[in-house]
Amino acid sequence: MTDERQRIVRVAGARRAKLTPVEGTTSEPHAREDPSAPPPAERGPNDERMLREVPPHY
């Protein structure tokens, strides 16, 4: 085993443990690209309708 591995750290009073940070990483989430719609040239025949629809639980 090497020292580069993450370690589990127990946090008093918390339900979950934490992991130690890894060198070269940050705790900030990755920025996602806008997956809303492809360019018009790549759209299929049903894409417009599917993009307008919203699941019933919304």
Residue pairs with C-beta under 8 A, 6 or more apart in sequence:
4 22
4 23
6 19
6 20
6 21
6 22
7 19
7 20
8 17
8 18
8 19
9 17
9 18
9 19
9 20
10 17
11 17
11 18
21 27
36 51
37 43
37 47
37 51
38 47
